[in-house]
Amino acid sequence: MLKRTAIILVASTRAAAGIYEDRSGPILEEFLSAHGLHVTRQVLPDAQLADALPTALSTHPDVLLISGGTGITPDDRSVEALAPHLDLELPGVAHAFYGVSAAVATAALSRTVAGIAGRTFCWAIPGSTGAAKDACRVLEPLLEHLLNQLEGNRDH
């Protein structure tokens, strides 16, 4: 059996410039690795995300997570970059994320979209460490079943 793969794209102009360290990406990477996925993580400026997505998706990862770029500033366009690539949206994932993030009042200002592109589960989440931890909490009970479904193993 082939090893499952994941790509994490961290959309952060300041982290890409070395102004500060990416702290959300490692949380997501550790979670996915612990679930048996081979993970590649790339930090890039927000403006480069839309161009990086087709290349990342062309490698057909099992999971593609975008961390960052989901706020309301002019360069926060991760949702807009990802949405056109989705064949199927999974709004329940977004609802679950908002449910676990409800204790943080400002979470209501963040945007998210999750879905399927081909056979890849994709999700754009806020770039904070809290959001990364909340995303892992949402994925914990879903990930194995979701990946089995995408592989066509409907018996699981």
GROMACS elastic network, one bead per residue, 0.5 to 0.9 nm:
[ bonds ]
;  ai    aj funct       b0    kb
    1     4     6  0.89410   500
    3    36     6  0.75912   500
    3    37     6  0.66511   500
    3    38     6  0.69395   500
    4    36     6  0.70317   500
    4    38     6  0.62340   500
    4    39     6  0.88154   500
    4    61     6  0.74085   500
    4    62     6  0.60333   500
    4    63     6  0.83744   500
    4   147     6  0.88577   500
    5    32     6  0.89409   500
    5    36     6  0.85212   500
    5    39     6  0.58863   500
    5    40     6  0.80101   500
    5    60     6  0.84309   500
    5    61     6  0.51012   500
    5    62     6  0.53583   500
    5    63     6  0.66024   500
    5    64     6  0.87758   500
    6    29     6  0.85903   500
    6    32     6  0.74364   500
    6    33     6  0.87695   500
    6    37     6  0.61838   500
    6    38     6  0.60791   500
    6    40     6  0.63272   500
    6    41     6  0.84380   500
    6    61     6  0.53180   500
    6    62     6  0.57385   500
    6    64     6  0.56330   500
    6    65     6  0.77554   500
    7    29     6  0.87792   500
    7    38     6  0.85350   500
    7    39     6  0.57234   500
    7    41     6  0.58029   500
    7    42     6  0.78615   500
    7    56     6  0.72317   500
    7    57     6  0.88601   500
    7    61     6  0.66184   500
    7    62     6  0.83571   500
    7    63     6  0.63401   500
    7    65     6  0.63614   500
    7    66     6  0.84387   500
    8    25     6  0.69146   500
    8    28     6  0.77296   500
    8    29     6  0.73926   500
    8    39     6  0.73338   500
    8    40     6  0.62209   500
    8    42     6  0.62978   500
    8    43     6  0.83668   500
    8    63     6  0.82660   500
    8    64     6  0.58140   500
    8    66     6  0.57842   500
    8    67     6  0.72480   500
    9    25     6  0.79937   500
    9    40     6  0.85372   500
    9    41     6  0.59790   500
    9    42     6  0.50843   500
    9    43     6  0.60097   500
    9    44     6  0.72238   500
    9    49     6  0.77897   500
    9    52     6  0.84878   500
    9    53     6  0.84614   500
    9    56     6  0.87011   500
    9    64     6  0.75963   500
    9    65     6  0.62562   500
    9    67     6  0.62767   500
    9    68     6  0.85557   500
   10    15     6  0.85593   500
   10    16     6  0.86061   500
   10    22     6  0.77470   500
   10    24     6  0.81092   500
   10    25     6  0.64205   500
   10    41     6  0.74239   500
   10    42     6  0.60650   500
   10    44     6  0.61321   500
   10    45     6  0.82065   500
   10    46     6  0.84089   500
   10    49     6  0.85916   500
   10    65     6  0.82709   500
   10    66     6  0.57332   500
   10    68     6  0.60365   500
   10    69     6  0.84771   500
   10   127     6  0.75346   500
   11    15     6  0.83517   500
   11    16     6  0.81221   500
   11    42     6  0.86279   500
   11    43     6  0.62316   500
   11    44     6  0.53750   500
   11    45     6  0.56136   500
   11    47     6  0.82460   500
   11    48     6  0.81082   500
   11    49     6  0.64521   500
   11    66     6  0.68533   500
   11    67     6  0.60021   500
   11    69     6  0.57131   500
   11    76     6  0.86579   500
   11    78     6  0.75747   500
   11   127     6  0.77976   500
   12    15     6  0.52764   500
   12    16     6  0.60001   500
   12    17     6  0.85037   500
   12    22     6  0.81418   500
   12    43     6  0.68057   500
   12    44     6  0.60158   500
   12    45     6  0.50308   500
   12    46     6  0.53890   500
   12    47     6  0.89381   500
   12    67     6  0.82572   500
   12    68     6  0.62312   500
   12    69     6  0.69404   500
   12   127     6  0.79900   500
   13    16     6  0.51813   500
   13    17     6  0.62123   500
   13    18     6  0.87824   500
   13    19     6  0.87679   500
   13    43     6  0.85017   500
   13    44     6  0.64794   500
   13    46     6  0.54033   500
   13    47     6  0.77380   500
   14    17     6  0.50659   500
   14    18     6  0.63108   500
   14    19     6  0.51960   500
   14    20     6  0.63736   500
   14    21     6  0.85827   500
   14    44     6  0.89889   500
   14    45     6  0.72883   500
   15    18     6  0.50042   500
   15    19     6  0.56277   500
   15    20     6  0.50174   500
   15    21     6  0.55613   500
   15    22     6  0.57066   500
   15    43     6  0.70239   500
   15    44     6  0.77054   500
   15    45     6  0.77656   500
   16    19     6  0.76328   500
   16    20     6  0.82915   500
   16    21     6  0.85133   500
   16    22     6  0.83271   500
   16    43     6  0.55472   500
   16    44     6  0.51012   500
   16    45     6  0.56039   500
   16    46     6  0.89165   500
   17    20     6  0.78983   500
   17    44     6  0.84726   500
   17    45     6  0.77452   500
   18    21     6  0.66512   500
   18    22     6  0.89042   500
   20    23     6  0.88853   500
   22    25     6  0.61400   500
   22    26     6  0.75163   500
   22    43     6  0.76193   500
   22   127     6  0.87880   500
   23    26     6  0.59531   500
   23    27     6  0.70670   500
   23   127     6  0.85047   500
   23   128     6  0.76582   500
   23   129     6  0.62718   500
   24    27     6  0.53652   500
   24    28     6  0.65844   500
   24    29     6  0.87267   500
   24    67     6  0.70415   500
   24    68     6  0.86673   500
   24   126     6  0.89729   500
   24   127     6  0.60248   500
   24   128     6  0.58349   500
   24   130     6  0.80776   500
   24   131     6  0.79478   500
   24   132     6  0.56566   500
   24   133     6  0.82569   500
   25    28     6  0.52461   500
   25    29     6  0.60143   500
   25    30     6  0.85712   500
   25    41     6  0.71017   500
   25    42     6  0.85876   500
   25    43     6  0.83654   500
   25    66     6  0.89333   500
   25    67     6  0.68477   500
   25   127     6  0.81597   500
   25   129     6  0.83530   500
   25   132     6  0.76934   500
   26    30     6  0.59477   500
   26    31     6  0.84839   500
   26    41     6  0.83862   500
   27    30     6  0.52900   500
   27    31     6  0.63128   500
   27    32     6  0.87841   500
   27   129     6  0.73376   500
   27   132     6  0.63890   500
   27   133     6  0.69312   500
   27   136     6  0.83990   500
   28    31     6  0.51415   500
   28    32     6  0.61892   500
   28    33     6  0.84763   500
   28    65     6  0.83203   500
   28    67     6  0.87511   500
   28   132     6  0.61628   500
   28   133     6  0.76523   500
   28   135     6  0.82091   500
   28   136     6  0.69771   500
   29    32     6  0.52728   500
   29    33     6  0.59418   500
   29    34     6  0.84096   500
   29    39     6  0.62945   500
   29    40     6  0.79841   500
   29    41     6  0.73875   500
   30    33     6  0.51470   500
   30    34     6  0.60151   500
   30    35     6  0.86744   500
   30    39     6  0.87749   500
   31    34     6  0.51769   500
   31    35     6  0.65176   500
   31   136     6  0.67134   500
   31   140     6  0.87030   500
   32    35     6  0.50628   500
   32    36     6  0.66579   500
   32    37     6  0.55781   500
   32    38     6  0.77757   500
   32    39     6  0.70322   500
   32    63     6  0.89205   500
   32   136     6  0.86112   500
   33    36     6  0.51420   500
   33    38     6  0.61434   500
   33    39     6  0.64278   500
   34    37     6  0.73549   500
   35   143     6  0.84650   500
   35   144     6  0.82461   500
   37    62     6  0.84957   500
   37    63     6  0.87201   500
   44    47     6  0.81658   500
   44    48     6  0.64312   500
   44    49     6  0.69220   500
   44    52     6  0.87175   500
   45    48     6  0.54988   500
   45    49     6  0.69622   500
   46    49     6  0.55502   500
   46    50     6  0.83011   500
   46    68     6  0.81322   500
   46    69     6  0.64101   500
   46    75     6  0.63607   500
   46    76     6  0.69198   500
   46    77     6  0.74438   500
   46    78     6  0.77344   500
   47    50     6  0.71118   500
   47    51     6  0.83159   500
   47    75     6  0.69241   500
   47    76     6  0.87679   500
   47    77     6  0.83067   500
   48    51     6  0.55123   500
   48    52     6  0.62062   500
   48    53     6  0.88702   500
   49    53     6  0.61475   500
   49    66     6  0.89196   500
   49    77     6  0.84373   500
   49    78     6  0.71399   500
   49    81     6  0.70821   500
   49    82     6  0.89438   500
   50    53     6  0.55555   500
   50    54     6  0.77087   500
   50    77     6  0.84177   500
   50    78     6  0.76817   500
   50    80     6  0.85044   500
   50    81     6  0.50182   500
   50    82     6  0.75511   500
   51    54     6  0.65628   500
   51    55     6  0.75771   500
   51    81     6  0.86417   500
   52    55     6  0.54908   500
   52    56     6  0.62347   500
   52    57     6  0.87336   500
   53    56     6  0.50717   500
   53    57     6  0.60342   500
   53    58     6  0.84468   500
   53    81     6  0.77071   500
   53    82     6  0.73987   500
   53    85     6  0.85527   500
   54    57     6  0.51203   500
   54    58     6  0.59787   500
   54    59     6  0.89510   500
   54    85     6  0.81940   500
   55    58     6  0.51093   500
   55    59     6  0.69668   500
   56    59     6  0.57329   500
   56    60     6  0.75026   500
   56    61     6  0.77438   500
   56    64     6  0.79980   500
   57    60     6  0.53053   500
   57    61     6  0.66841   500
   57    64     6  0.77541   500
   57    85     6  0.87803   500
   57   117     6  0.78952   500
   57   118     6  0.87632   500
   57   120     6  0.77359   500
   58    61     6  0.81658   500
   60    63     6  0.85464   500
   60   118     6  0.80120   500
   60   119     6  0.73186   500
   60   120     6  0.65180   500
   61    64     6  0.65617   500
   61   119     6  0.80908   500
   61   120     6  0.59205   500
   61   121     6  0.83152   500
   62   119     6  0.67229   500
   62   121     6  0.61960   500
   62   122     6  0.86292   500
   62   147     6  0.71137   500
   62   150     6  0.82554   500
   62   151     6  0.89766   500
   63   119     6  0.87903   500
   63   120     6  0.53991   500
   63   122     6  0.59292   500
   63   123     6  0.83210   500
   63   147     6  0.84265   500
   64   120     6  0.68052   500
   64   121     6  0.61543   500
   64   123     6  0.65949   500
   64   124     6  0.86012   500
   65   121     6  0.81708   500
   65   122     6  0.56588   500
   65   124     6  0.59064   500
   65   125     6  0.74786   500
   66    69     6  0.82349   500
   66    78     6  0.72985   500
   66    82     6  0.86453   500
   66   122     6  0.78252   500
   66   123     6  0.61619   500
   66   125     6  0.60796   500
   66   126     6  0.82070   500
   66   127     6  0.83355   500
   67    70     6  0.81234   500
   67    78     6  0.84580   500
   67   123     6  0.85224   500
   67   124     6  0.60708   500
   67   125     6  0.51357   500
   67   126     6  0.55962   500
   67   128     6  0.80173   500
   67   131     6  0.87814   500
   67   132     6  0.76456   500
   68    71     6  0.78232   500
   68    76     6  0.76804   500
   68    78     6  0.71348   500
   68   124     6  0.73804   500
   68   125     6  0.61747   500
   68   128     6  0.74179   500
   69    72     6  0.84225   500
   69    73     6  0.84747   500
   69    75     6  0.70249   500
   69    77     6  0.55623   500
   69    79     6  0.76931   500
   69   111     6  0.88110   500
   69   124     6  0.82093   500
   69   125     6  0.80249   500
   69   126     6  0.66385   500
   69   127     6  0.70017   500
   70    73     6  0.86186   500
   70    76     6  0.52891   500
   70    77     6  0.63264   500
   70    78     6  0.56410   500
   70    79     6  0.63157   500
   70   109     6  0.88187   500
   70   110     6  0.56377   500
   70   111     6  0.50357   500
   70   112     6  0.64202   500
   70   124     6  0.72080   500
   70   125     6  0.65210   500
   70   126     6  0.53167   500
   70   127     6  0.76354   500
   71    74     6  0.87111   500
   71    75     6  0.86333   500
   71    76     6  0.54204   500
   71    77     6  0.79589   500
   71    78     6  0.87967   500
   71   109     6  0.65432   500
   71   111     6  0.61508   500
   71   126     6  0.71605   500
   72    75     6  0.80953   500
   72    76     6  0.60454   500
   72    77     6  0.84408   500
   72   109     6  0.71967   500
   72   110     6  0.72065   500
   72   111     6  0.81234   500
   73    76     6  0.53873   500
   73    77     6  0.85363   500
   74    77     6  0.75675   500
   75    78     6  0.87586   500
   76    79     6  0.81314   500
   76    80     6  0.88209   500
   77    80     6  0.52289   500
   77    81     6  0.60941   500
   77    82     6  0.86753   500
   78    82     6  0.60938   500
   78    83     6  0.84677   500
   78   111     6  0.88861   500
   78   112     6  0.83924   500
   78   113     6  0.89073   500
   78   124     6  0.64385   500
   78   125     6  0.84905   500
   79    82     6  0.52927   500
   79    83     6  0.58903   500
   79   111     6  0.70781   500
   79   112     6  0.62099   500
   79   113     6  0.60101   500
   79   114     6  0.89439   500
   79   123     6  0.88253   500
   79   124     6  0.62757   500
   79   125     6  0.86484   500
   80    83     6  0.55120   500
   80    84     6  0.72753   500
   81    84     6  0.68042   500
   81    85     6  0.79387   500
   82    85     6  0.56295   500
   82    86     6  0.69307   500
   82   113     6  0.78096   500
   82   114     6  0.86661   500
   82   122     6  0.80262   500
   82   123     6  0.81296   500
   82   124     6  0.73486   500
   83    86     6  0.54382   500
   83    87     6  0.87795   500
   83    89     6  0.82800   500
   83   113     6  0.70636   500
   83   114     6  0.82461   500
   83   115     6  0.83295   500
   84    87     6  0.81053   500
   85   116     6  0.83759   500
   85   117     6  0.59177   500
   85   118     6  0.87789   500
   86    89     6  0.64125   500
   86   114     6  0.82052   500
   86   115     6  0.58607   500
   86   116     6  0.54081   500
   86   118     6  0.78039   500
   86   122     6  0.78710   500
   87   115     6  0.73470   500
   87   116     6  0.57311   500
   87   117     6  0.51779   500
   87   118     6  0.67038   500
   88   114     6  0.86497   500
   88   115     6  0.53887   500
   88   116     6  0.51425   500
   88   117     6  0.70061   500
   88   118     6  0.88370   500
   89    92     6  0.88850   500
   89   113     6  0.74312   500
   89   114     6  0.58687   500
   89   116     6  0.63889   500
   89   117     6  0.89557   500
   90    93     6  0.57879   500
   90    94     6  0.73216   500
   90   113     6  0.76522   500
   90   114     6  0.53396   500
   90   116     6  0.75749   500
   91    94     6  0.51636   500
   91    95     6  0.62637   500
   91    96     6  0.86341   500
   91   113     6  0.71727   500
   91   114     6  0.66503   500
   91   115     6  0.77116   500
   92    96     6  0.60048   500
   92    97     6  0.84537   500
   92   114     6  0.85832   500
   93    96     6  0.50886   500
   93    97     6  0.61420   500
   93    98     6  0.87153   500
   93   113     6  0.81402   500
   93   114     6  0.64392   500
   93   115     6  0.83913   500
   93   123     6  0.86633   500
   93   138     6  0.73390   500
   93   139     6  0.83996   500
   94    98     6  0.62632   500
   94    99     6  0.85446   500
   94   111     6  0.87538   500
   94   112     6  0.62057   500
   94   113     6  0.62841   500
   94   114     6  0.65878   500
   94   123     6  0.88041   500
   95    98     6  0.51886   500
   95    99     6  0.61347   500
   95   100     6  0.88482   500
   96   100     6  0.63895   500
   96   101     6  0.85680   500
   96   135     6  0.89222   500
   96   138     6  0.63741   500
   97   100     6  0.53886   500
   97   101     6  0.60995   500
   97   102     6  0.85338   500
   97   112     6  0.86533   500
   97   125     6  0.89069   500
   97   131     6  0.84693   500
   97   134     6  0.66162   500
   97   135     6  0.62748   500
   97   137     6  0.84063   500
   97   138     6  0.61648   500
   98   102     6  0.58173   500
   98   107     6  0.73112   500
   98   108     6  0.75179   500
   98   134     6  0.88656   500
   99   102     6  0.53305   500
   99   103     6  0.86075   500
  100   103     6  0.74930   500
  100   134     6  0.62399   500
  100   135     6  0.85278   500
  100   137     6  0.78313   500
  100   138     6  0.75968   500
  101   104     6  0.58225   500
  101   105     6  0.83070   500
  101   107     6  0.63237   500
  101   108     6  0.85342   500
  101   130     6  0.83109   500
  101   131     6  0.73489   500
  101   134     6  0.64465   500
  101   135     6  0.89829   500
  102   105     6  0.65965   500
  102   106     6  0.88455   500
  102   107     6  0.69241   500
  102   108     6  0.78193   500
  103   106     6  0.89922   500
  103   107     6  0.82882   500
  104   107     6  0.55092   500
  104   108     6  0.80406   500
  105   108     6  0.62713   500
  105   109     6  0.83353   500
  106   109     6  0.55054   500
  106   110     6  0.73556   500
  107   110     6  0.53325   500
  107   111     6  0.83974   500
  107   126     6  0.86417   500
  107   131     6  0.83940   500
  108   111     6  0.77825   500
  110   125     6  0.82729   500
  110   126     6  0.64839   500
  111   124     6  0.82399   500
  111   125     6  0.74091   500
  111   126     6  0.73356   500
  112   123     6  0.73423   500
  112   124     6  0.54289   500
  112   125     6  0.54546   500
  112   126     6  0.73341   500
  113   122     6  0.82235   500
  113   123     6  0.58283   500
  113   124     6  0.55865   500
  113   125     6  0.75271   500
  114   121     6  0.75295   500
  114   122     6  0.55464   500
  114   124     6  0.64175   500
  114   125     6  0.86262   500
  115   120     6  0.82848   500
  115   121     6  0.58803   500
  115   122     6  0.53714   500
  115   123     6  0.64912   500
  116   119     6  0.63797   500
  116   120     6  0.54787   500
  116   122     6  0.58750   500
  116   123     6  0.86978   500
  116   150     6  0.87379   500
  117   120     6  0.51432   500
  117   121     6  0.65706   500
  117   122     6  0.69031   500
  118   121     6  0.83837   500
  118   150     6  0.89081   500
  119   147     6  0.87691   500
  119   150     6  0.55768   500
  119   151     6  0.74087   500
  120   147     6  0.85888   500
  120   150     6  0.74997   500
  121   146     6  0.80514   500
  121   147     6  0.78702   500
  121   150     6  0.81428   500
  125   128     6  0.87644   500
  125   131     6  0.69214   500
  125   132     6  0.73725   500
  125   135     6  0.74035   500
  126   129     6  0.86525   500
  126   130     6  0.87901   500
  126   131     6  0.57420   500
  126   132     6  0.73628   500
  127   130     6  0.83876   500
  127   131     6  0.65650   500
  127   132     6  0.69613   500
  128   131     6  0.51706   500
  128   132     6  0.63267   500
  128   133     6  0.87329   500
  129   132     6  0.50186   500
  129   133     6  0.62226   500
  129   134     6  0.85663   500
  130   133     6  0.51428   500
  130   134     6  0.61183   500
  130   135     6  0.85529   500
  131   135     6  0.60009   500
  131   136     6  0.85580   500
  132   135     6  0.50629   500
  132   136     6  0.63018   500
  132   137     6  0.87266   500
  133   136     6  0.50966   500
  133   137     6  0.63260   500
  133   138     6  0.87863   500
  134   138     6  0.63288   500
  134   139     6  0.86848   500
  135   138     6  0.50677   500
  135   139     6  0.61602   500
  135   140     6  0.85560   500
  136   139     6  0.50002   500
  136   140     6  0.58645   500
  137   140     6  0.53261   500
  137   141     6  0.77981   500
  138   141     6  0.68901   500
  138   142     6  0.71637   500
  138   143     6  0.87956   500
  139   143     6  0.52602   500
  139   144     6  0.87779   500
  140   143     6  0.60095   500
  140   144     6  0.82419   500
  141   144     6  0.75201   500
  141   145     6  0.80306   500
  142   145     6  0.56297   500
  142   146     6  0.58403   500
  142   147     6  0.85527   500
  143   146     6  0.50610   500
  143   147     6  0.60669   500
  143   148     6  0.84910   500
  144   147     6  0.52513   500
  144   148     6  0.60945   500
  144   149     6  0.85682   500
  145   148     6  0.50726   500
  145   149     6  0.61155   500
  145   150     6  0.86541   500
  145   153     6  0.89909   500
  145   154     6  0.88779   500
  145   156     6  0.67802   500
  146   149     6  0.51389   500
  146   150     6  0.63040   500
  146   151     6  0.87212   500
  147   150     6  0.50322   500
  147   151     6  0.61886   500
  147   152     6  0.86547   500
  147   153     6  0.86818   500
  148   151     6  0.50708   500
  148   152     6  0.63188   500
  148   153     6  0.51350   500
  148   154     6  0.69284   500
  148   155     6  0.86575   500
  148   156     6  0.68488   500
  149   152     6  0.50619   500
  149   153     6  0.54524   500
  149   154     6  0.55713   500
  149   155     6  0.86477   500
  149   156     6  0.79078   500
  150   153     6  0.74886   500
  150   154     6  0.87127   500
  151   154     6  0.83635   500
  152   155     6  0.87320   500
  153   156     6  0.62838   500
